[in-house]
Each structure stands twice: as structure tokens, then as C-alpha cells.
């Protein structure tokens, strides 16, 4: 090669690299809403770091809300509430999501730190969103006569089956996302980036998708999905060439799918934490019922049920035992902890089959003042580590009317008892049934309390209870659906000492069918003729 030709070639390479760097995507900060950058400049360095790390979990409204707060104290309070809302275990002190997120941010700064915002490149962003990859491979830059390709990295997440590609476009150590989604209609994008050839060249392909040798007869279905059109009479060499081509095509399609998975996750699940991967949730049913408590409090019952068949039993003390914890944490509107409690249930069985209830009940009782609360509820099988967690909001209203009816509590059974047992209310054991579903022909069992009855000189209160059950949908009769009026209705008059009266009702479901219903009860004070009404929904199963 002559010196002149060499000079021309080097000049072309330099020009190609300059063009490549100038054509790279912009990594500068952009406003996600008007004035965002101006707000960010007002933040202290620690606040900026916290904001840049948490921005991947925020929407535009949350970013605007946080940045528009005038003081650091208000912004700190906002962040505290933000993480409480994202806590995967809302009834425990630890916030697993926040802990893992902060570790990821620290690692992104350490491994991929930059002096400009947000403090890391796209590799750091990916680490914060998805954690570290199971495989990370460097790809070297290449220079050809007509083009040049910058160095990069390929990350592979085994559990997510996701490939993320980065390239150092500006050759300054800052890595950007290198590819768009790949499809059959966008082959030129794949060819331009040469993603497949990179993966094969640097040995990632075999590690991600190991290829085992198979004879031509073993891969007939791989060659073509219609065996009648396969030429099995071709010579072995030709068959092996066809086989290799087919395997290469399959592997290429796998890689394309893994590349596209990254874009799918970015659109649908842009943040995934380790505790969310391959977790097996514990089925949980719950409801919340309130009754009049002390002078200014309400007896608030958090009722749980978990399928006993979902629990893990282990040998303990000569019998098989399970260990389930039900937790409740109550916060006020300012996210301050008001109360918390745990109920532990340890069912046992002596044989191979659990003979207890198919739905294992649990209950946490807290005394709460009337008001609005944010509730965190959890159930954990302490042996298998399976768990369920939920958040809900409730508003507890005082029982000031005369008369007034408490919440209706559905029960799996209500029996008379004088013993100190679980789920006792006065002389009744009311086993909660928060799933609100009953199988035919078992009766419905309900419990509620009546307050504010007018009593006579001897302390006797007289009242009337009326209830009815109405269907929430049409009933199928043959090929048509027909409207059905009230299915069951009944009433009775009774009396008792005191202005507060407990009441239980058992209803035979003979006239009910599979579907959803509403139970409506009306209580009338027979001395004042004032009334109070309460309703609750339930289901009938075959």
C-alpha cells in the first residue's frame, strides 16, 4: 500500500469517527415538563442525586409535584411518602424496594459514574431499572474502508430473557442504547448494528443458547414444519448445510426476541426488582369490619383467610405444622404510623391431610378513632416464605345515629361459647369469612351490632329486624336471562337489655343459585320508630 493511499485511508477513518460521534444520540438533560431543569438547579446535591435516581419510578405529575415544593423539608417529606407508597411489604418496617433501589444507584455511580447529569450513562440507568445483568460482554470497535463501528457492551438478563446493547458513540466513555426493536420488517436495522454477528463473534451466543449436536433425523421438525415438503433424499452434506442454516436462523430469532424484550420491558415494566422475579404469591382474602368500641374509639377488625392447601407443613414436635403471620399497619393521612399488630396462626395435622378448615382464618383487632386511614395488610407463610401484601384506604365513621348498625361481618360459623377462645364476641364465637362466598347447601352466617336503641325504665329495648337478599345480576333460565326480584326476605321482632344489641342471622340458601347477591338489613326501634340500614355483598358457589 502506498504512503498516499495509507494517508487517504487514515483520513477516511478519522472522518468516519467524527461523523459517528457527531451523529450520536443526545444525552443532555431535557425537560419532561416546562421548567424542570430550572427546578433541578435549585436542589442541593443530595436532593439531585435522590431525584435523578428516583426519576425512573416517577411519572410527569410526580416529578412536577416534587420539584415545585419550595423547601427541602417539604421535599424530604414528599420522598418519605413516595417510598411508603412503593413499599412491597406495607405492614413491616423494612422497605425492600427502597433499600435495593439505593444500592443500585450507588452502584451505578461507582461503575458508570459521570460528572454530568444524571451522574451515569445508559448503563447506569439500566442497572437502576433492572439490576446487574447475568452476563456482560464488551464488543470492540472496528474500522472498515467505508464505515466504522464504535465499541460497546452487550448485557444479557437470563431471568428476563433480555438483551440490552450499548455503544460508546462519542468515544468518550459514555454509553448509549445501541438498537431499536428488531422485526422482520426492520432487518436493515439489525444488519446496520450487526447485533447478531457481534453476539456470535464474542461468544455470548453459545453461553445464552447452548447448541447441542443433533443428527438430521432428530431435527426434522426444525428444518420445516411441514415434513411432506422436506427432501430427505438429499446427500448428508447438503442436509447438514440446511440444518446449520436452520439452527442459525432459530438462534438469530431468539436473539431478536431477547432484544425486543428490552423494549417491551421499557414500555410495560420499566422497573423490576429482585423480590419481584419468580415470586410465588400467597393467595389471601381479607375484609375490614368496624364496631363501636370505647368512648371515642371503634373496634376495627381486620379479617383474613388463606387456603390451607397453599401452606407448607413441616415436621415439628411429632406432627406436621404450618406457620402463618397476618400483619396490619395503619397510617393516618400524613403517613404517620398509628397502630400495628400481628396475628400468628400455627395449624397442625397428624396425618397426611389437613382436617381443619379449607380457608385458614386470622384476625387482627385494633382500637382506632374515627377518621381516614391508609392500611397495609400482609400474610406470610413463614416456612415457604410465600407472602401476599395489599394496601387499602378506609374511612371510619362514628356511630352517632339512634339507632345505628355496625358493619356486617360474614362468618364461616357462629356458635355459642363461654370459653376464652379466638374470634369471641360476648358469648358468641364468630369465625370471620372475608371471602364472602358460600357453597350450596351450607347456610349463610352473619353478625352485626345495633347501637343507640331507646330503652324503657327497666332498661329493655324493643326493635324489629328486617332483611332481604337481592340478586346483583340476571338469572339464566334456559337460553335467556331474566330479572329476578328479591329472593329471600324475612323479619322478626325481639328485645334485649341495653341500648346496644348483638345480632346474628343464619340464612338457608335453598332459594339461591350460583351468582352474586346483596344482603340488606333494616333495624327499626319500636319505641321511637326510627330506622337504620346496612348492606353487604356476597356470592354463592356451587
C-alpha positions in Angstrom: 0.0 0.0 0.0 1.5 3.3 -0.9 2.0 6.1 1.6 -0.6 8.3 -0.3 -3.2 5.5 -0.1 -2.5 4.9 3.6 -2.9 8.7 4.3 -6.2 8.7 2.4 -7.4 5.7 4.4 -6.5 7.1 7.8 -8.2 10.4 6.8 -11.3 8.5 5.9 -11.3 6.6 9.1 -10.9 9.8 11.1 -13.7 11.4 9.2 -15.9 8.4 9.8 -15.3 8.5 13.5 -16.0 12.3 13.6 -19.3 11.8 11.8 -20.1 8.9 14.1 -19.5 10.9 17.2 -21.5 13.9 15.9 -24.4 11.7 14.9 -24.7 10.1 18.3 -27.9 10.5 20.3 -28.1 13.4 22.7 -27.6 12.5 26.3 -28.3 16.0 27.6 -31.0 16.7 30.1 -34.3 17.5 28.6 -37.4 19.0 30.2 -40.1 16.3 30.8 -42.3 19.3 31.7 -41.7 23.1 31.3 -39.2 24.5 33.7 -37.9 21.1 35.0 -34.2 21.9 34.6 -34.7 25.2 36.4 -36.3 23.5 39.3 -33.5 20.8 39.4 -30.8 23.6 39.6 -32.4 24.8 42.9 -31.9 21.4 44.6 -29.0 20.6 46.9 -26.5 17.9 45.6 -28.0 15.2 47.8 -31.5 16.1 46.6 -30.4 16.0 42.9 -28.9 12.5 43.4 -32.1 11.3 45.0 -34.2 12.8 42.3 -32.1 11.5 39.4 -32.2 8.0 40.9 -36.0 8.0 41.6 -37.0 9.7 38.3 -37.2 6.2 36.7 -40.1 5.4 39.1 -41.9 8.7 38.7 -44.4 10.0 36.3 -44.5 13.6 35.0 -47.1 14.6 37.6 -44.9 13.2 40.5 -41.8 15.0 39.1 -43.6 18.3 38.8 -45.1 17.8 42.3 -41.8 17.1 43.9 -39.8 19.8 42.2 -42.4 22.5 42.8 -42.2 22.1 46.6 -40.5 25.3 48.0 -38.4 23.9 50.9 -36.0 21.0 51.4 -38.1 19.8 54.4 -41.2 19.5 52.3 -39.3 17.7 49.6 -37.9 15.2 52.2 -41.4 14.6 53.5 -42.7 14.0 49.9 -39.9 11.5 49.3 -40.8 9.7 52.5 -44.4 9.3 51.5 -43.3 8.3 47.9 -41.3 5.4 49.2 -44.1 4.3 51.6 -46.5 4.1 48.7 -44.0 1.8 46.8 -43.2 -0.4 49.8 -43.8 -4.0 48.7 -44.4 -5.0 52.4 -46.6 -2.2 53.7 -47.2 -3.9 57.1 -43.5 -4.2 58.0 -40.9 -1.6 58.9 -38.5 -2.5 56.1 -38.9 -1.2 52.6 -37.3 -3.7 50.3 -37.8 -1.6 47.2 -36.1 1.5 48.7 -33.2 -0.5 50.1 -32.5 -2.2 46.7 -33.0 1.0 44.8 -30.5 2.9 46.8 -27.9 0.1 46.4 -28.4 0.2 42.6 -28.0 4.0 42.5 -24.8 3.8 44.5 -23.5 1.0 42.2 -24.5 3.0 39.0 -22.4 5.9 40.3 -19.5 3.7 41.1 -19.4 1.6 37.9 -20.7 4.1 35.3 -20.4 7.5 37.0 -20.2 10.7 35.0 -19.8 14.3 36.0 -22.8 15.5 34.1 -26.5 14.8 34.9 -27.9 12.4 35.9 -24.5 11.1 37.1 -24.3 7.9 35.0 -24.8 6.8 31.4 -27.4 4.5 29.9 -25.6 1.5 31.5 -26.2 3.1 34.9 -29.9 3.8 34.0 -30.3 0.1 33.0 -28.7 -1.0 36.2 -31.0 1.1 38.3 -34.1 -0.1 36.4 -33.3 -3.9 36.2 -30.2 -4.6 38.3 -26.9 -6.0 37.1 -27.1 -8.4 34.2 -26.2 -12.1 34.4 -23.8 -11.7 31.5 -21.9 -8.6 30.5 -19.6 -8.7 27.4 -17.5 -5.9 25.8 -17.6 -5.5 22.0 -14.6 -3.8 20.4 -14.8 -1.1 17.8 -14.0 -1.8 14.2 -12.9 0.4 11.3 -13.5 -0.5 7.7 -12.8 1.2 4.4 -16.4 2.6 4.2 -17.6 2.6 7.8 -16.6 2.5 11.4 -18.4 0.9 14.4 -17.7 2.2 17.9 -17.0 -0.1 20.9 -19.9 -1.2 23.0 -21.3 -3.7 25.5 -23.9 -6.4 25.4 -25.8 -7.2 28.6 -28.0 -10.3 29.0 -30.5 -10.9 31.7 -31.2 -14.6 32.0 -34.4 -14.5 34.0 -35.9 -11.8 31.8 -34.5 -13.2 28.6 -33.5 -9.7 27.7 -30.5 -8.3 25.7 -29.5 -4.7 26.1 -26.9 -3.2 23.7 -24.8 -0.2 24.3 -22.3 1.7 22.2 -19.8 4.3 23.0 -20.8 6.6 20.1 -18.8 9.7 21.1 -15.7 7.6 22.1 -15.5 9.4 25.4 -16.6 6.6 27.7 -20.3 7.5 27.6 -22.5 4.6 26.5 -25.9 4.9 24.8 -28.6 2.5 23.8 -27.4 1.0 20.5 -30.5 -0.5 18.9 -34.2 -0.1 18.2 -36.7 -3.0 18.3 -35.9 -5.7 15.7 -38.5 -7.3 13.5 -38.9 -8.9 10.2 -39.8 -5.6 8.6 -36.7 -3.9 10.1 -33.9 -6.2 9.1 -31.8 -3.3 7.9 -31.6 -2.0 11.5 -30.3 -5.4 12.6 -27.8 -5.5 9.7 -26.7 -2.0 10.4 -25.9 -2.6 14.0 -24.7 -6.2 13.3 -26.1 -7.3 16.6 -26.2 -11.0 15.8 -22.7 -11.1 14.4 -21.4 -9.3 17.5 -23.1 -11.8 19.8 -21.7 -14.8 17.9 -18.3 -13.3 17.5 -17.8 -12.6 21.2 -19.0 -16.0 22.4 -22.2 -14.8 24.1 -24.4 -16.9 21.8 -23.2 -20.2 23.0 -23.5 -19.2 26.6 -27.0 -17.9 26.3 -28.3 -20.5 23.9 -26.1 -23.7 24.0 -26.3 -25.7 20.8 -26.2 -29.5 21.2 -25.3 -31.7 18.2 -28.3 -33.5 16.7 -28.5 -35.8 13.8 -30.5 -34.8 10.7 -33.3 -37.2 11.7 -33.5 -35.6 15.2 -34.2 -32.2 13.8 -36.8 -32.9 11.1 -39.2 -30.6 12.8 -36.6 -27.8 12.9 -36.0 -28.0 9.2 -39.6 -27.4 8.2 -42.9 -27.5 10.0 -44.4 -29.5 7.0 -42.5 -32.8 6.8 -44.1 -33.6 3.4 -42.1 -30.9 1.8 -38.7 -31.9 3.1 -36.2 -33.7 0.8 -34.8 -36.4 3.0 -33.1 -38.0 -0.1 -30.5 -35.2 -0.3 -26.9 -36.2 0.3 -25.7 -35.8 4.0 -23.5 -32.8 3.3 -26.5 -30.9 1.8 -28.7 -31.9 4.7 -26.1 -30.6 7.2 -25.8 -27.3 5.5 -29.6 -26.9 5.6 -29.5 -27.9 9.3 -26.8 -25.4 10.1 -28.7 -22.6 8.3 -31.9 -23.5 10.1 -30.2 -23.6 13.5 -28.6 -20.2 12.8 -32.0 -18.8 11.8 -33.5 -20.1 15.1 -30.7 -18.7 17.2 -31.0 -15.4 15.3 -34.7 -15.3 16.0 -34.1 -16.0 19.7 -31.6 -13.1 19.9 -34.1 -10.8 18.1 -36.8 -11.7 20.7 -34.4 -11.0 23.5 -33.5 -7.6 22.0 -37.2 -6.8 21.6 -37.9 -7.9 25.2 -35.8 -5.0 26.4 -38.0 -2.5 24.5 -41.1 -4.3 25.8 -40.0 -4.1 29.4 -39.1 -0.4 29.0 -42.7 0.2 27.8 -44.6 -2.1 30.1 -42.4 -2.8 33.2 -39.6 -0.2 33.2 -38.5 -1.1 36.8 -38.0 -4.6 38.1 -36.6 -5.5 41.4 -35.2 -8.8 42.6 -38.0 -9.6 45.0 -40.5 -9.3 42.1 -38.7 -12.0 40.0 -40.1 -15.5 40.2 -42.0 -14.7 43.4 -44.9 -17.0 44.3 -47.7 -15.1 45.9 -49.7 -16.5 48.7 -53.5 -16.3 48.0 -55.2 -14.0 50.5 -58.7 -12.8 51.2 -59.4 -10.0 53.6 -62.1 -7.6 54.7 -62.3 -4.9 57.4 -65.3 -4.5 59.8 -65.8 -1.9 62.4 -67.9 -2.0 65.6 -68.4 0.6 68.4 -65.6 0.4 70.9 -64.9 2.7 73.8 -65.9 6.3 74.4 -64.1 7.6 71.3 -62.8 4.5 69.5 -64.0 1.9 67.1 -63.2 -1.8 67.4 -61.8 -2.3 64.0 -61.3 -6.0 62.9 -59.0 -6.9 60.1 -60.1 -10.4 59.0 -58.0 -12.8 56.9 -58.3 -16.1 55.1 -55.7 -18.1 53.3 -56.2 -21.5 51.6 -54.8 -24.2 53.8 -53.8 -26.2 50.7 -51.4 -23.4 49.8 -49.4 -23.6 53.1 -46.3 -25.6 53.7 -46.4 -28.1 56.6 -43.2 -29.4 58.1 -42.5 -31.9 60.8 -42.5 -30.3 64.2 -42.9 -32.0 67.6 -44.2 -35.2 66.2 -46.8 -33.6 63.9 -46.9 -31.6 60.7 -47.3 -27.8 61.4 -47.6 -24.6 59.4 -46.7 -21.1 60.5 -48.7 -18.1 59.1 -48.3 -14.5 60.2 -51.1 -11.9 59.4 -49.8 -8.3 59.8 -51.6 -4.9 59.8 -50.1 -1.5 59.8 -52.3 1.6 60.0 -51.2 5.1 58.9 -53.0 8.4 59.0 -53.4 10.8 56.1 -49.9 12.2 56.9 -48.4 8.7 56.6 -47.6 8.6 60.3 -47.9 5.1 61.9 -51.0 5.0 64.1 -51.1 1.3 65.1 -49.8 -2.1 64.1 -50.3 -5.7 65.2 -49.5 -9.3 64.1 -51.7 -12.4 64.4 -49.8 -15.7 64.2 -51.6 -18.9 63.4 -49.9 -22.4 63.6 -52.3 -25.1 62.3 -51.2 -28.7 62.8 -52.1 -32.1 61.3 -51.3 -35.6 62.4 -51.9 -37.4 59.1 -51.1 -36.7 55.5 -54.2 -34.5 55.1 -55.1 -31.3 56.9 -58.5 -31.8 58.5 -59.1 -28.2 59.5 -60.9 -25.5 57.5 -60.1 -25.2 53.9 -59.7 -21.5 54.4 -57.5 -20.8 57.4 -58.8 -17.7 59.3 -56.9 -15.0 61.1 -57.8 -11.7 62.7 -56.1 -8.5 64.0 -58.2 -6.2 66.2 -57.2 -2.5 66.7 -58.9 0.3 68.5 -59.0 3.3 66.2 -60.6 6.7 66.4 -63.0 7.7 63.6 -61.1 9.1 60.6 -59.4 8.3 57.3 -56.6 5.7 57.3 -54.2 4.1 54.9 -53.9 0.4 55.6 -51.1 -2.1 54.9 -52.1 -5.8 55.1 -49.8 -8.8 54.7 -49.9 -12.6 55.1 -46.7 -14.6 55.2 -46.1 -18.3 55.2 -43.0 -18.3 57.3 -41.9 -21.7 56.2 -42.2 -21.4 52.4 -41.6 -17.6 52.5 -44.6 -17.0 50.2 -46.4 -13.9 51.0 -49.2 -11.5 50.0 -49.4 -7.8 50.5 -52.1 -5.2 49.9 -52.9 -1.6 50.5 -56.3 -0.1 51.0 -57.8 3.1 52.4 -60.7 3.2 54.8 -62.8 5.9 56.4 -64.2 5.0 59.8 -67.3 7.0 60.7 -68.6 7.2 64.3 -71.9 5.5 65.2 -73.8 8.6 66.4 -77.2 7.9 65.0 -80.0 6.4 67.0 -80.3 3.6 66.1 -77.2 2.7 64.1 -76.0 -0.6 62.6 -72.4 -1.7 62.6 -70.7 -3.3 59.6 -72.0 -6.7 58.6 -69.5 -9.4 59.3 -69.8 -12.6 57.3 -68.7 -15.7 59.2 -67.9 -19.3 58.4 -69.6 -20.3 61.7 -71.2 -18.6 64.7 -71.6 -20.7 67.8 -72.4 -20.2 71.5 -69.4 -20.3 73.7 -68.4 -19.5 77.3 -64.7 -20.4 76.7 -61.8 -17.9 76.2 -61.3 -18.8 72.5 -60.4 -16.9 69.3 -62.9 -14.8 67.5 -65.2 -14.4 70.5 -67.7 -11.5 70.8 -69.5 -11.7 74.1 -71.0 -15.2 74.3 -70.5 -15.9 70.5 -67.6 -17.3 68.6 -67.8 -15.5 65.2 -65.2 -17.1 62.9 -64.6 -14.5 60.1 -65.2 -15.3 56.5 -63.9 -12.4 54.5 -64.1 -14.1 51.1 -67.9 -13.6 51.4 -68.6 -16.8 49.4 -70.8 -19.8 50.4 -71.2 -23.1 48.8 -74.6 -24.7 48.4 -76.2 -26.1 50.6 -74.3 -24.5 53.5 -76.1 -21.6 55.3 -75.0 -18.0 55.4 -73.9 -16.8 58.8 -73.9 -13.1 59.5 -73.2 -11.0 62.6 -73.8 -7.2 63.3 -74.4 -5.0 66.2 -77.1 -2.4 66.9 -76.4 0.8 68.8 -78.5 3.7 70.1 -81.7 1.9 70.9 -84.1 3.6 73.2 -84.7 1.7 76.4 -87.6 1.8 78.9 -87.4 2.4 82.6 -86.3 -1.2 83.2 -83.6 -1.0 80.6 -85.3 -3.0 77.9 -85.0 -2.1 74.2 -87.5 -3.3 71.6 -86.6 -3.5 68.0 -87.5 -5.1 64.7 -85.1 -6.6 62.2 -86.0 -7.0 58.5 -83.6 -8.4 55.9 -83.7 -9.3 52.3 -81.4 -10.8 49.7 -81.5 -9.5 46.2 -79.5 -10.7 43.1 -77.0 -8.4 41.6 -77.4 -9.8 38.1 -80.0 -11.5 36.0 -80.7 -15.2 36.4 -80.4 -17.6 33.4 -83.4 -19.6 32.7 -82.7 -21.7 29.7 -81.2 -19.6 26.9 -82.4 -16.3 28.3 -81.5 -14.0 31.2 -84.5 -12.8 33.3 -84.8 -10.2 36.0 -85.4 -11.6 39.5 -86.8 -9.6 42.3 -85.9 -10.1 46.0 -85.2 -13.8 46.5 -85.3 -14.1 50.3 -86.9 -11.7 52.8 -87.8 -12.1 56.4 -88.4 -10.1 59.6 -88.7 -10.7 63.3 -89.3 -8.6 66.5 -87.2 -9.0 69.6 -86.0 -7.2 72.7 -82.9 -7.1 75.0 -81.4 -5.2 77.9 -79.4 -2.1 76.9 -79.2 0.3 74.0 -76.6 -2.0 72.3 -77.6 -5.4 71.0 -75.6 -8.0 69.2 -77.4 -9.8 66.4 -76.7 -13.0 64.4 -78.6 -14.3 61.4 -78.4 -17.7 59.7 -80.0 -17.9 56.2 -80.6 -21.2 54.4 -79.6 -20.8 50.7 -82.3 -23.1 49.4 -83.8 -20.4 47.1 -80.4 -19.0 46.0 -78.3 -20.0 43.0 -74.7 -19.5 41.8 -74.0 -15.8 41.5 -73.6 -12.5 43.4 -76.2 -11.1 45.9 -76.7 -8.3 48.3 -77.8 -8.7 51.9 -79.8 -5.7 53.2 -80.8 -5.3 56.8 -83.1 -2.7 58.3 -83.4 -2.2 62.1 -86.4 -0.3 63.5 -86.5 1.0 67.1 -90.1 0.0 68.1 -90.1 2.8 70.7 -89.0 5.7 68.5 -89.8 4.2 65.1 -86.5 5.4 63.8 -84.6 3.1 61.4 -81.1 2.3 60.3 -80.0 0.2 57.2 -76.8 -1.6 56.3 -75.9 -3.8 53.3 -73.1 -6.0 52.1 -72.4 -8.2 49.1 -71.7 -11.9 48.9 -71.5 -14.8 46.5 -73.0 -18.3 46.2 -70.9 -21.1 44.7 -71.9 -24.5 43.5 
